[in-house]
């Protein structure tokens, strides 16, 4: 595969050039943006078991991380404040380190079966308040810290992306076995995966056991 090179003739370099490609923004698309969590936004968050959080460091290096738990895992402290528990992960801490450098975050809340989504933007703070963490315990295990988000923008996002992708359609679900396992992919791209199928199978089984032990 040859390296791709952009033709500078087709590069968009300013907002005016960008907006000239599109119709004017619909008034309702501008009006829907709120600065606090209304009753419908709060209800959406309470129903959501999954979100993606976008962050950047001071140099603009971006990261998007998935977060999931039983529905309603994000606590609503008031109409301008959310709290996200930080569950055990791979300890890269990309999201958390970025927040320390640049507290601006973007959240995308998703509900299985819903084609529309909820977008929330704001400023994040990492906290270790014991009482707050205890209130988010699962299986008697409290998170080590939580992400408190001071909300600045809230709005619903339309269903087009989910409908184009057929995300919830069983007819479009793909067979996971058509690609290697997570660990085989990582090993293939790093130290090399074992050629012995039984050895690789044992590695995959150990990961499943680790999931059971360290989910919370």
Backbone as a printed PyTorch tensor [residue, N CA C, xyz], in Angstrom:
tensor([[[  0.8470,  -1.1960,   0.0000],
         [  0.0000,   0.0000,   0.0000],
         [  0.8840,   1.2470,   0.0000]],

        [[  0.6730,   2.1130,  -0.9850],
         [  1.4710,   3.3300,  -1.0770],
         [  0.9710,   4.3790,  -0.0850]],

        [[  1.9120,   5.2080,   0.3970],
         [  1.5340,   6.2840,   1.2970],
         [  0.6920,   7.3210,   0.5790]],

        [[ -0.3990,   7.7260,   1.2180],
         [ -1.3070,   8.7050,   0.6050],
         [ -0.7800,  10.1190,   0.8310]],

        [[ -0.8890,  10.9560,  -0.2030],
         [ -0.4970,  12.3510,  -0.0840],
         [ -1.6610,  13.2460,  -0.4850]],

        [[ -1.9570,  14.2270,   0.3530],
         [ -3.0360,  15.1650,   0.0660],
         [ -2.6440,  16.1090,  -1.0690]],

        [[ -3.6090,  16.3930,  -1.9250],
         [ -3.4350,  17.4200,  -2.9370],
         [ -3.8050,  18.7520,  -2.3060]],

        [[ -2.8680,  19.6740,  -2.1470],
         [ -3.1600,  20.9360,  -1.4620],
         [ -4.2550,  21.7570,  -2.1350]],

        [[ -4.5280,  21.4800,  -3.3940],
         [ -5.5660,  22.2100,  -4.1130],
         [ -6.9440,  21.9750,  -3.5000]],

        [[ -7.1040,  20.8270,  -2.8470],
         [ -8.4160,  20.4600,  -2.3220],
         [ -8.4970,  20.5610,  -0.7940]],

        [[ -7.5300,  21.1820,  -0.1750],
         [ -7.5210,  21.3290,   1.2790],
         [ -8.3060,  22.5770,   1.6880]],

        [[ -9.2460,  22.4280,   2.6240],
         [-10.0200,  23.5500,   3.1510],
         [ -9.2300,  24.1720,   4.2940]],

        [[ -9.0200,  25.4870,   4.2380],
         [ -8.1130,  26.1300,   5.1960],
         [ -8.7820,  27.1850,   6.0670]],

        [[-10.0490,  27.5070,   5.8410],
         [-10.6970,  28.5200,   6.6710],
         [-12.1920,  28.2280,   6.7630]],

        [[-12.8220,  28.8180,   7.7870],
         [-14.2310,  28.5350,   8.0510],
         [-15.1380,  29.0100,   6.9190]],

        [[-14.8030,  30.1350,   6.3130],
         [-15.6340,  30.6500,   5.2190],
         [-15.6940,  29.6470,   4.0650]],

        [[-14.5390,  29.0760,   3.7070],
         [-14.5030,  28.0720,   2.6490],
         [-15.3080,  26.8390,   3.0370]],

        [[-15.2160,  26.4710,   4.2930],
         [-15.9640,  25.3160,   4.7790],
         [-17.4660,  25.5480,   4.6700]],

        [[-17.9360,  26.6730,   5.2120],
         [-19.3790,  26.9310,   5.2510],
         [-19.9720,  27.1490,   3.8690]],

        [[-19.1380,  27.5390,   2.9170],
         [-19.6410,  27.7390,   1.5580],
         [-20.0810,  26.4330,   0.9100]],

        [[-19.6690,  25.3100,   1.4680],
         [-20.0420,  24.0000,   0.9290],
         [-21.4150,  23.5400,   1.4020]],

        [[-21.9580,  24.2000,   2.4370],
         [-23.1630,  23.7170,   3.0850],
         [-24.2490,  24.7900,   3.1090]],

        [[-25.4940,  24.3300,   3.2680],
         [-26.5950,  25.2640,   3.4930],
         [-26.4330,  25.8870,   4.8780]],

        [[-27.1340,  26.9790,   5.1000],
         [-27.0910,  27.6410,   6.4110],
         [-27.6390,  26.7190,   7.4960]],

        [[-27.0990,  26.8510,   8.6860],
         [-27.5580,  26.0390,   9.8090],
         [-29.0110,  26.3350,  10.1120]],

        [[-29.8010,  25.2710,  10.3160],
         [-31.2090,  25.4430,  10.6590],
         [-31.3200,  26.1110,  12.0300]],

        [[-32.2580,  27.0190,  12.1510],
         [-32.4090,  27.7770,  13.3990],
         [-32.5750,  26.8630,  14.6050]],

        [[-33.3250,  25.7810,  14.4440],
         [-33.5680,  24.8780,  15.5720],
         [-32.2860,  24.1870,  16.0120]],

        [[-31.3710,  23.9330,  15.0720],
         [-30.0970,  23.3030,  15.4120],
         [-29.2590,  24.2070,  16.3000]],

        [[-29.4390,  25.5250,  16.1390],
         [-28.7320,  26.4770,  16.9920],
         [-29.4480,  26.6460,  18.3320]],

        [[-30.7650,  26.6780,  18.2830],
         [-31.5490,  26.9220,  19.4970],
         [-31.5270,  25.7480,  20.4630]],

        [[-31.3050,  24.5460,  19.9480],
         [-31.4020,  23.3580,  20.8060],
         [-30.2680,  23.2860,  21.8260]],

        [[-29.1910,  24.0080,  21.6020],
         [-28.0430,  23.9550,  22.4970],
         [-28.3550,  24.6870,  23.7970]],

        [[-28.3440,  23.9680,  24.9180],
         [-28.6450,  24.5280,  26.2360],
         [-27.3860,  24.5490,  27.1010]],

        [[-27.4170,  25.3460,  28.1680],
         [-26.2440,  25.4370,  29.0460],
         [-26.4280,  24.6730,  30.3500]],

        [[-27.5040,  23.8770,  30.4310],
         [-27.7380,  23.0700,  31.6230],
         [-28.5600,  21.8430,  31.2390]],

        [[-28.6770,  20.9160,  32.1520],
         [-29.3660,  19.6550,  31.9050],
         [-30.8480,  19.7880,  32.1960]],

        [[-31.6580,  19.8310,  31.1590],
         [-33.1020,  19.8390,  31.3370],
         [-33.6140,  18.4640,  31.7100]],

        [[-34.9160,  18.3500,  31.9110],
         [-35.4870,  17.0780,  32.3900],
         [-35.2780,  15.9470,  31.3850]],

        [[-35.3560,  16.2530,  30.0870],
         [-35.1850,  15.1950,  29.0900],
         [-33.7310,  14.7450,  29.0130]],

        [[-32.7960,  15.6830,  29.1090],
         [-31.3790,  15.3270,  29.1170],
         [-31.0470,  14.4720,  30.3390]],

        [[-31.5990,  14.8410,  31.4770],
         [-31.3560,  14.0670,  32.6940],
         [-31.9150,  12.6570,  32.5630]],

        [[-33.1060,  12.5410,  31.9830],
         [-33.7140,  11.2260,  31.7930],
         [-32.8750,  10.3790,  30.8420]],

        [[-32.3500,  11.0080,  29.7890],
         [-31.4960,  10.2960,  28.8330],
         [-30.2580,   9.7480,  29.5340]],

        [[-29.6190,  10.5720,  30.3500],
         [-28.4010,  10.1580,  31.0540],
         [-28.7000,   9.0140,  32.0150]],

        [[-29.8320,   9.0680,  32.6900],
         [-30.1860,   7.9980,  33.6360],
         [-30.4360,   6.6720,  32.9230]],

        [[-30.8280,   6.7260,  31.6670],
         [-31.0850,   5.5170,  30.8930],
         [-29.8240,   4.9800,  30.2040]],

        [[-28.7840,   5.7790,  30.1370],
         [-27.6190,   5.4210,  29.3290],
         [-26.6210,   4.5460,  30.0990]],

        [[-26.2190,   3.3960,  29.5140],
         [-25.1870,   2.5620,  30.1230],
         [-23.8090,   2.7630,  29.4950]],

        [[-23.7200,   3.7340,  28.5710],
         [-22.4750,   3.8470,  27.8030],
         [-22.2790,   5.2780,  27.3320]],

        [[-21.0220,   5.7400,  27.4090],
         [-20.6770,   7.0540,  26.8540],
         [-19.2690,   7.0140,  26.3030]],

        [[-18.9670,   7.9580,  25.4570],
         [-17.5980,   8.2000,  25.0050],
         [-17.1930,   9.5830,  25.5030]],

        [[-15.9640,   9.6920,  26.0050],
         [-15.4620,  10.9670,  26.4990],
         [-14.2570,  11.3770,  25.6580]],

        [[-14.3300,  12.5760,  25.0980],
         [-13.2540,  13.1050,  24.2800],
         [-12.4400,  14.1210,  25.0630]],

        [[-11.1140,  14.0030,  24.9860],
         [-10.2130,  14.9180,  25.6890],
         [ -9.0480,  15.2920,  24.7730]],

        [[ -8.3070,  16.3260,  25.1840],
         [ -7.0840,  16.7360,  24.4850],
         [ -6.0540,  17.1770,  25.5070]],

        [[ -4.7770,  16.9760,  25.1540],
         [ -3.7340,  17.5310,  26.0140],
         [ -3.4230,  18.9630,  25.5640]],

        [[ -2.4490,  19.5930,  26.1840],
         [ -2.1460,  20.9910,  25.8730],
         [ -1.6230,  21.1850,  24.4600]],

        [[ -1.1000,  20.1150,  23.8610],
         [ -0.5740,  20.2070,  22.5050],
         [ -1.6110,  19.8570,  21.4500]],

        [[ -2.8480,  19.5940,  21.8870],
         [ -3.9000,  19.2830,  20.9440],
         [ -4.0040,  17.8130,  20.5810]],

        [[ -3.1880,  16.9540,  21.1940],
         [ -3.2970,  15.5140,  20.9490],
         [ -4.6040,  15.0110,  21.5360]],

        [[ -5.4420,  14.4210,  20.6890],
         [ -6.7980,  14.0660,  21.1040],
         [ -6.9110,  12.5940,  21.4850]],

        [[ -7.9320,  12.2940,  22.2860],
         [ -8.2110,  10.9250,  22.7000],
         [ -9.7100,  10.7960,  22.9290]],

        [[-10.2660,   9.6560,  22.5690],
         [-11.6640,   9.3440,  22.8680],
         [-11.6930,   8.0070,  23.5830]],

        [[-12.3570,   7.9570,  24.7290],
         [-12.3620,   6.7520,  25.5490],
         [-13.8010,   6.3150,  25.8390]],

        [[-14.0970,   5.0020,  25.7260],
         [-15.4290,   4.5100,  26.0870],
         [-15.5490,   4.2870,  27.5820]],

        [[-16.7310,   4.5460,  28.1160],
         [-17.0210,   4.2940,  29.5310],
         [-18.3790,   3.6000,  29.6170]],

        [[-18.4640,   2.5210,  30.3670],
         [-19.7200,   1.7970,  30.4520],
         [-19.9450,   1.1710,  31.8050]],

        [[-21.2110,   1.0280,  32.1690],
         [-21.6330,   0.4870,  33.4510],
         [-23.1360,   0.2300,  33.3430]],

        [[-23.7580,  -0.2750,  34.3980],
         [-25.2220,  -0.3780,  34.3470],
         [-25.8660,   0.9780,  34.0780]],

        [[-27.0190,   0.9690,  33.4240],
         [-27.7110,   2.2120,  33.0700],
         [-27.8370,   3.1280,  34.2760]],

        [[-27.5470,   4.4020,  34.0630],
         [-27.6180,   5.3790,  35.1420],
         [-26.3380,   5.4910,  35.9410]],

        [[-25.2370,   4.9540,  35.4280],
         [-23.9860,   4.9730,  36.2070],
         [-23.4120,   6.3760,  36.3550]],

        [[-23.7640,   7.2890,  35.4620],
         [-23.3300,   8.6790,  35.6050],
         [-24.3080,   9.3920,  36.5320]],

        [[-23.7900,   9.9150,  37.6330],
         [-24.6500,  10.5820,  38.6190],
         [-24.8830,  12.0410,  38.2300]],

        [[-26.1150,  12.4800,  38.4110],
         [-26.4820,  13.8720,  38.1700],
         [-26.5820,  14.5630,  39.5270]],

        [[-25.6030,  15.4220,  39.8350],
         [-25.6140,  16.1080,  41.1250],
         [-26.5370,  17.3150,  41.1030]],

        [[-26.5740,  18.0170,  39.9820],
         [-27.5290,  19.1050,  39.7730],
         [-27.5900,  19.3660,  38.2740]],

        [[-28.3030,  20.3950,  37.8490],
         [-28.5160,  20.5990,  36.4140],
         [-27.2640,  21.0480,  35.6710]],

        [[-26.1720,  21.3020,  36.4060],
         [-24.9250,  21.7090,  35.7610],
         [-23.7470,  20.8000,  36.1180]],

        [[-24.0080,  19.6960,  36.8360],
         [-22.8940,  18.8880,  37.3240],
         [-23.1620,  17.3890,  37.1770]],

        [[-22.2190,  16.6980,  36.5120],
         [-22.2610,  15.2480,  36.3530],
         [-21.0320,  14.6240,  37.0000]],

        [[-21.1620,  13.3550,  37.3930],
         [-20.0220,  12.6230,  37.9400],
         [-19.9340,  11.2610,  37.2590]],

        [[-18.7480,  10.9530,  36.7320],
         [-18.5040,   9.6940,  36.0380],
         [-17.5200,   8.8740,  36.8650]],

        [[-17.8890,   7.6640,  37.2920],
         [-16.9230,   6.8280,  38.0210],
         [-15.8230,   6.3470,  37.0880]],

        [[-14.6050,   6.2580,  37.5970],
         [-13.4880,   5.7420,  36.8070],
         [-13.2230,   4.2980,  37.2330]],

        [[-13.6530,   3.3600,  36.4020],
         [-13.4960,   1.9410,  36.7140],
         [-12.1150,   1.4390,  36.2950]],

        [[-11.7130,   0.2410,  36.7900],
         [-10.4050,  -0.3100,  36.4240],
         [-10.2500,  -0.4570,  34.9160]],

        [[ -9.0680,  -0.1090,  34.4060],
         [ -8.7810,  -0.2230,  32.9770],
         [ -7.3670,  -0.7200,  32.7620]],

        [[ -6.7450,  -0.2180,  31.7050],
         [ -5.3900,  -0.6770,  31.3790],
         [ -4.3000,   0.1820,  32.0100]],

        [[ -4.7160,   1.1850,  32.7840],
         [ -3.7910,   2.0720,  33.4950],
         [ -2.9120,   2.9290,  32.5880]],

        [[ -3.3120,   3.0950,  31.3280],
         [ -2.6320,   4.0960,  30.4890],
         [ -2.9800,   5.5050,  30.9850]],

        [[ -4.2050,   5.6720,  31.4880],
         [ -4.6680,   6.9340,  32.0750],
         [ -4.6930,   8.0920,  31.0720]],

        [[ -4.8790,   7.7730,  29.7730],
         [ -4.8600,   8.8260,  28.7590],
         [ -5.8830,   9.9220,  29.0470]],

        [[ -7.1190,   9.5270,  29.3250],
         [ -8.1700,  10.5090,  29.5870],
         [ -7.8420,  11.3460,  30.8150]],

        [[ -7.4100,  10.6880,  31.8750],
         [ -7.1820,  11.3870,  33.1390],
         [ -6.0010,  12.3510,  33.0480]],

        [[ -4.9390,  11.9260,  32.3940],
         [ -3.7770,  12.8100,  32.2220],
         [ -4.1540,  14.0190,  31.3650]],

        [[ -4.9430,  13.7800,  30.3220],
         [ -5.3820,  14.8920,  29.4780],
         [ -6.2050,  15.9000,  30.2740]],

        [[ -7.0910,  15.3980,  31.1310],
         [ -7.9300,  16.2940,  31.9350],
         [ -7.0790,  17.1730,  32.8380]],

        [[ -6.0070,  16.6140,  33.4030],
         [ -5.1260,  17.4170,  34.2470],
         [ -4.4870,  18.5530,  33.4500]],

        [[ -4.1870,  18.2840,  32.1820],
         [ -3.5460,  19.3000,  31.3460],
         [ -4.5520,  20.2590,  30.7240]],

        [[ -5.7220,  19.7350,  30.3600],
         [ -6.7410,  20.5080,  29.6440],
         [ -8.1030,  19.9850,  30.0650]],

        [[ -8.8260,  20.6860,  30.9370],
         [-10.0620,  20.1560,  31.5120],
         [-11.2650,  20.1280,  30.5730]],

        [[-11.1500,  20.6740,  29.3760],
         [-12.2850,  20.6840,  28.4540],
         [-12.5710,  19.2760,  27.9410]],

        [[-13.8310,  18.8370,  28.0730],
         [-14.2130,  17.4880,  27.6540],
         [-15.4960,  17.5360,  26.8360]],

        [[-15.6750,  16.5130,  26.0050],
         [-16.9220,  16.3010,  25.2770],
         [-17.4280,  14.9050,  25.5650]],

        [[-18.7240,  14.7760,  25.8750],
         [-19.3320,  13.4840,  26.1920],
         [-20.3970,  13.1520,  25.1620]],

        [[-20.4650,  11.8780,  24.7780],
         [-21.5300,  11.3890,  23.9070],
         [-22.2180,  10.2300,  24.6120]],

        [[-23.4840,  10.4440,  25.0170],
         [-24.2510,   9.4130,  25.7130],
         [-25.0430,   8.5910,  24.7040]],

        [[-24.9970,   7.2630,  24.8720],
         [-25.6560,   6.3320,  23.9620],
         [-26.5540,   5.3860,  24.7560]],

        [[-27.7380,   5.1260,  24.2110],
         [-28.6680,   4.1650,  24.7960],
         [-28.9140,   3.0710,  23.7710]],

        [[-28.6890,   1.8010,  24.1080],
         [-28.9390,   0.7240,  23.1460],
         [-30.3690,   0.7820,  22.5990]],

        [[-30.4940,   0.7220,  21.2830],
         [-31.8050,   0.7810,  20.6480],
         [-32.2430,   2.1750,  20.2700]],

        [[-31.6130,   3.2050,  20.8300],
         [-31.9190,   4.5920,  20.4810],
         [-30.9970,   5.0210,  19.3360]],

        [[-31.5490,   5.6230,  18.3040],
         [-30.7280,   6.1320,  17.2200],
         [-30.2120,   7.5460,  17.5030]],

        [[-30.9340,   8.3010,  18.3170],
         [-30.4470,   9.6290,  18.6810],
         [-29.5500,   9.5370,  19.9090]],

        [[-28.6860,  10.5160,  20.0660],
         [-27.7160,  10.5280,  21.1550],
         [-27.7570,  11.8810,  21.8640]],

        [[-27.0750,  11.9620,  23.0020],
         [-27.0050,  13.2100,  23.7610],
         [-25.5510,  13.6440,  23.8570]],

        [[-25.3010,  14.8940,  23.4910],
         [-23.9530,  15.4500,  23.5770],
         [-23.8750,  16.4530,  24.7260]],

        [[-22.8270,  16.3240,  25.5160],
         [-22.6050,  17.2200,  26.6540],
         [-21.1510,  17.6770,  26.6220]],

        [[-20.9360,  18.9750,  26.6840],
         [-19.5850,  19.5300,  26.7470],
         [-19.3990,  20.2630,  28.0680]],

        [[-18.1750,  20.3030,  28.5440],
         [-17.9350,  21.0000,  29.8010],
         [-16.4850,  20.9340,  30.2410]],

        [[-16.2750,  21.1940,  31.5250],
         [-14.9330,  21.1780,  32.1230],
         [-14.9010,  20.1030,  33.2020]],

        [[-13.8370,  19.3080,  33.1790],
         [-13.7380,  18.1570,  34.0730],
         [-12.7230,  18.3800,  35.1830]],

        [[-13.0030,  17.7570,  36.3180],
         [-12.1010,  17.7690,  37.4690],
         [-12.0300,  16.3550,  38.0200]],

        [[-10.8340,  15.9070,  38.4020],
         [-10.6570,  14.5930,  39.0070],
         [-10.7740,  14.7210,  40.5220]],

        [[-11.5970,  13.8560,  41.1380],
         [-11.8200,  13.9630,  42.5830],
         [-11.7030,  12.5980,  43.2510]],

        [[-11.3750,  12.6340,  44.5600],
         [-11.2670,  11.4000,  45.3480],
         [-12.1260,  11.4770,  46.5990]],

        [[-13.2180,  12.2150,  46.5430],
         [-14.1370,  12.3490,  47.6790],
         [-14.6830,  10.9670,  48.0530]],

        [[-14.3750,  10.5000,  49.2550],
         [-14.7160,   9.1270,  49.6650],
         [-16.2190,   8.8760,  49.6550]],

        [[-16.9960,   9.8400,  50.1270],
         [-18.4450,   9.6590,  50.1610],
         [-19.0210,   9.5630,  48.7460]],

        [[-18.5330,  10.4130,  47.8670],
         [-18.9980,  10.3950,  46.4840],
         [-18.6260,   9.0790,  45.8150]],

        [[-17.3890,   8.6210,  46.0240],
         [-16.9530,   7.3640,  45.4230],
         [-17.7500,   6.1810,  45.9640]],

        [[-18.0430,   6.2010,  47.2410],
         [-18.8130,   5.1080,  47.8460],
         [-20.2080,   5.0100,  47.2420]],

        [[-20.7670,   6.1500,  46.8610],
         [-22.1190,   6.1510,  46.2780],
         [-22.1390,   5.5300,  44.8860]],

        [[-20.9600,   5.3140,  44.2870],
         [-20.8770,   4.7160,  42.9580],
         [-20.2640,   3.3250,  43.0040]],

        [[-20.2980,   2.6820,  44.1590],
         [-19.7510,   1.3400,  44.3110],
         [-20.5740,   0.3190,  43.5300]],

        [[-19.8780,  -0.6570,  42.9840],
         [-20.5110,  -1.8120,  42.3530],
         [-19.8170,  -3.0510,  42.8960]],

        [[-20.6220,  -4.0490,  43.3090],
         [-20.0650,  -5.2570,  43.9310],
         [-19.1720,  -4.9030,  45.1180]],

        [[-19.6100,  -3.8930,  45.8700],
         [-18.8870,  -3.4280,  47.0690],
         [-17.5050,  -2.8680,  46.7660]],

        [[-17.2780,  -2.4660,  45.5110],
         [-15.9890,  -1.8790,  45.1380],
         [-16.2150,  -0.4570,  44.6350]],

        [[-15.6420,   0.4830,  45.3470],
         [-15.7460,   1.8860,  44.9410],
         [-14.6330,   2.2180,  43.9600]],

        [[-14.8770,   3.1250,  43.0260],
         [-13.7990,   3.5540,  42.1280],
         [-12.7270,   4.3130,  42.8990]],

        [[-11.5170,   4.3490,  42.3370],
         [-10.4340,   5.0830,  42.9800],
         [-10.6100,   6.5880,  42.8550]],

        [[-11.2450,   7.0110,  41.7900],
         [-11.5250,   8.4260,  41.5900],
         [-12.7330,   8.5710,  40.6790]],

        [[-13.1900,   9.7970,  40.5530],
         [-14.3250,  10.0960,  39.6810],
         [-14.0220,  11.3570,  38.8880]],

        [[-14.7020,  11.4780,  37.7590],
         [-14.5780,  12.6580,  36.9080],
         [-15.8230,  13.5090,  37.0960]],

        [[-15.6540,  14.6790,  37.6740],
         [-16.7670,  15.6180,  37.8470],
         [-16.7610,  16.5630,  36.6450]],

        [[-17.9010,  16.6640,  35.9700],
         [-18.0050,  17.5070,  34.7800],
         [-18.9500,  18.6740,  35.0520]],

        [[-18.4110,  19.8910,  34.9240],
         [-19.2260,  21.1020,  34.9960],
         [-19.7600,  21.3750,  33.5910]],

        [[-21.0680,  21.2480,  33.4240],
         [-21.6980,  21.2840,  32.1130],
         [-21.7540,  22.7090,  31.5610]],

        [[-21.4010,  22.8570,  30.2730],
         [-21.5140,  24.1590,  29.6110],
         [-22.4280,  24.1090,  28.3880]],

        [[-22.5190,  22.9430,  27.7410],
         [-23.3770,  22.7830,  26.5650],
         [-24.0630,  21.4240,  26.5990]],

        [[-25.3390,  21.4020,  26.2340],
         [-26.1150,  20.1640,  26.1830],
         [-27.0180,  20.2150,  24.9620]],

        [[-27.0030,  19.1610,  24.1600],
         [-27.9790,  19.0970,  23.0730],
         [-28.1100,  17.6750,  22.5400]],

        [[-29.3030,  17.3690,  22.0320],
         [-29.5670,  16.0930,  21.4040],
         [-28.9610,  16.0880,  19.9980]],

        [[-28.5060,  14.9040,  19.5840],
         [-27.9190,  14.7400,  18.2510],
         [-28.8200,  13.8030,  17.4480]],

        [[-29.0490,  14.1450,  16.1900],
         [-30.0190,  13.4190,  15.3750],
         [-29.5680,  11.9860,  15.0840]],

        [[-30.4640,  11.2160,  14.4710],
         [-30.2930,   9.7720,  14.3110],
         [-29.5600,   9.3560,  13.0370]],

        [[-29.1440,  10.2940,  12.2060],
         [-28.6370,   9.9290,  10.8810],
         [-27.4380,   8.9760,  10.9320]],

        [[-26.4710,   9.2490,  11.7960],
         [-25.2640,   8.4110,  11.8360],
         [-25.6010,   6.9750,  12.2140]],

        [[-26.4760,   6.8000,  13.2070],
         [-26.8270,   5.4590,  13.6470],
         [-27.6760,   4.7390,  12.6040]],

        [[-28.5110,   5.4900,  11.9010],
         [-29.3330,   4.8550,  10.8650],
         [-28.4990,   4.4900,   9.6390]],

        [[-27.5380,   5.3370,   9.2990],
         [-26.6530,   4.9860,   8.1800],
         [-25.8310,   3.7370,   8.5000]],

        [[-25.4090,   3.6290,   9.7440],
         [-24.5410,   2.5190,  10.1420],
         [-25.3100,   1.2490,  10.4780]],

        [[-26.6380,   1.3470,  10.6630],
         [-27.4690,   0.1990,  11.0810],
         [-26.9110,  -0.4230,  12.3660]],

        [[-26.4860,   0.4220,  13.2760],
         [-25.7520,  -0.0620,  14.4470],
         [-26.5310,  -1.0860,  15.2660]],

        [[-27.8270,  -0.8780,  15.4140],
         [-28.6150,  -1.7650,  16.2710],
         [-29.3290,  -2.8750,  15.4860]],

        [[-29.1260,  -2.9420,  14.1880],
         [-29.8150,  -3.9280,  13.3550],
         [-29.1050,  -5.2710,  13.4150]],

        [[-29.8090,  -6.3080,  13.8600],
         [-29.1990,  -7.6350,  13.9440],
         [-28.7390,  -8.1270,  12.5810]],

        [[-29.4150,  -7.6910,  11.5340],
         [-29.0390,  -8.1110,  10.1820],
         [-27.6590,  -7.5890,   9.7890]],

        [[-27.1910,  -6.5600,  10.4890],
         [-25.8950,  -5.9630,  10.1530],
         [-24.8100,  -6.2870,  11.1840]],

        [[-25.1350,  -7.0950,  12.1840],
         [-24.1130,  -7.5110,  13.1330],
         [-23.0770,  -8.3680,  12.4030]],

        [[-21.8120,  -8.1770,  12.7450],
         [-20.7300,  -8.9200,  12.1090],
         [-20.2030, -10.0110,  13.0280]],

        [[-19.7020, -11.0620,  12.4320],
         [-19.1650, -12.2000,  13.1620],
         [-17.7910, -11.8460,  13.7220]],

        [[-17.6710, -11.7800,  15.0420],
         [-16.4010, -11.3870,  15.6700],
         [-15.2770, -12.3430,  15.3270]],

        [[-15.6030, -13.5960,  15.0330],
         [-14.5510, -14.5790,  14.7610],
         [-13.8840, -14.3830,  13.4080]],

        [[-14.3890, -13.4600,  12.5930],
         [-13.7500, -13.1980,  11.2980],
         [-12.4800, -12.3620,  11.4480]],

        [[-12.2200, -11.8610,  12.6460],
         [-10.9640, -11.1700,  12.9460],
         [-10.2910, -11.8520,  14.1250]],

        [[ -8.9790, -11.6760,  14.2800],
         [ -8.2840, -12.2650,  15.4280],
         [ -8.7980, -11.6790,  16.7470]],

        [[ -8.4720, -12.3610,  17.8350],
         [ -8.8400, -11.8620,  19.1580],
         [ -8.0850, -10.5730,  19.4690]],

        [[ -8.5590,  -9.8730,  20.4840],
         [ -7.9120,  -8.6260,  20.8990],
         [ -6.4310,  -8.8300,  21.1720]],

        [[ -6.1030,  -9.8300,  21.9780],
         [ -4.7050, -10.0260,  22.3530],
         [ -3.8510, -10.4890,  21.1710]],

        [[ -4.4170, -11.2820,  20.2710],
         [ -3.6310, -11.6890,  19.0980],
         [ -3.3090, -10.4860,  18.2260]],

        [[ -4.2840,  -9.5810,  18.0780],
         [ -4.0280,  -8.3640,  17.3060],
         [ -2.8890,  -7.5690,  17.9330]],

        [[ -2.9610,  -7.3940,  19.2610],
         [ -1.9290,  -6.6140,  19.9520],
         [ -0.5670,  -7.3010,  19.8460]],

        [[ -0.5420,  -8.6210,  20.0480],
         [  0.7280,  -9.3470,  19.9850],
         [  1.2950,  -9.3580,  18.5640]],

        [[  0.4150,  -9.5180,  17.5700],
         [  0.8810,  -9.4900,  16.1780],
         [  1.5880,  -8.1770,  15.8600]],

        [[  1.0860,  -7.0850,  16.4480],
         [  1.6070,  -5.7590,  16.1200],
         [  2.7380,  -5.3180,  17.0470]],

        [[  3.0680,  -6.1490,  18.0470],
         [  4.1270,  -5.7670,  19.0040],
         [  5.2040,  -6.8520,  19.0840]],

        [[  5.0920,  -7.7180,  20.0660],
         [  6.1420,  -8.7070,  20.3090],
         [  6.0010,  -9.9530,  19.4540]],

        [[  4.8190, -10.1360,  18.8360],
         [  4.5690, -11.3340,  18.0360],
         [  3.7150, -12.3350,  18.7880]],

        [[  2.6630, -12.8150,  18.1400],
         [  1.7780, -13.7980,  18.7590],
         [  2.3730, -15.2010,  18.6170]],

        [[  2.0960, -16.0810,  19.5830],
         [  2.6110, -17.4540,  19.4760],
         [  1.9980, -18.1610,  18.2690]],

        [[  2.7750, -18.9780,  17.6000],
         [  2.2810, -19.7200,  16.4400],
         [  1.4590, -20.9340,  16.8580]],

        [[  1.6540, -21.3700,  18.0830],
         [  0.9040, -22.5140,  18.6010],
         [ -0.5180, -22.0880,  18.9640]],

        [[ -1.5010, -22.6970,  18.3070],
         [ -2.8950, -22.3120,  18.5260],
         [ -3.3550, -22.5180,  19.9520]],

        [[ -2.9160, -23.6010,  20.5850],
         [ -3.3190, -23.8650,  21.9630],
         [ -2.7630, -22.8120,  22.9140]],

        [[ -1.5320, -22.3920,  22.6570],
         [ -0.9180, -21.3610,  23.4960],
         [ -1.6710, -20.0400,  23.3660]],

        [[ -2.0520, -19.6990,  22.1420],
         [ -2.7980, -18.4640,  21.9280],
         [ -4.1810, -18.5520,  22.5690]],

        [[ -4.7930, -19.7190,  22.4810],
         [ -6.1100, -19.9190,  23.0890],
         [ -6.0310, -19.7340,  24.5990]],

        [[ -4.9530, -20.2230,  25.2160],
         [ -4.7720, -20.0800,  26.6700],
         [ -4.6240, -18.6020,  27.0330]],

        [[ -3.9130, -17.8420,  26.2310],
         [ -3.7560, -16.4040,  26.4830],
         [ -5.1190, -15.7040,  26.4330]],

        [[ -5.9310, -16.0620,  25.4470],
         [ -7.2650, -15.4680,  25.3300],
         [ -8.1530, -15.8450,  26.5180]],

        [[ -8.0670, -17.0890,  26.9530],
         [ -8.8610, -17.5390,  28.0990],
         [ -8.4370, -16.8270,  29.3780]],

        [[ -7.1410, -16.5890,  29.5200],
         [ -6.6470, -15.8640,  30.6920],
         [ -7.1980, -14.4380,  30.7190]],

        [[ -7.3120, -13.8180,  29.5390],
         [ -7.8890, -12.4680,  29.4830],
         [ -9.3440, -12.4950,  29.9320]],

        [[-10.1080, -13.4930,  29.4990],
         [-11.5050, -13.5940,  29.9210],
         [-11.5960, -13.7610,  31.4340]],

        [[-10.6940, -14.5370,  32.0160],
         [-10.6660, -14.7030,  33.4730],
         [-10.3420, -13.3750,  34.1610]],

        [[ -9.4220, -12.6210,  33.5500],
         [ -9.0520, -11.3200,  34.1310],
         [-10.2350, -10.3580,  34.0940]],

        [[-10.9950, -10.3820,  32.9970],
         [-12.1990,  -9.5540,  32.9160],
         [-13.1170,  -9.8240,  34.1050]],

        [[-13.3050, -11.1100,  34.4050],
         [-14.2160, -11.4860,  35.5020],
         [-13.7010, -10.9940,  36.8520]],

        [[-12.3680, -11.0300,  37.0120],
         [-11.7760, -10.6610,  38.3040],
         [-11.6430,  -9.1620,  38.5030]],

        [[-11.4590,  -8.4130,  37.4080],
         [-11.0810,  -7.0060,  37.5480],
         [-12.0780,  -6.0380,  36.9120]],

        [[-13.2960,  -6.5140,  36.5980],
         [-14.2760,  -5.6200,  35.9680],
         [-14.5660,  -4.4230,  36.8690]],

        [[-14.5560,  -4.6570,  38.1820],
         [-14.7370,  -3.5680,  39.1480],
         [-13.6320,  -3.6090,  40.2000]]])
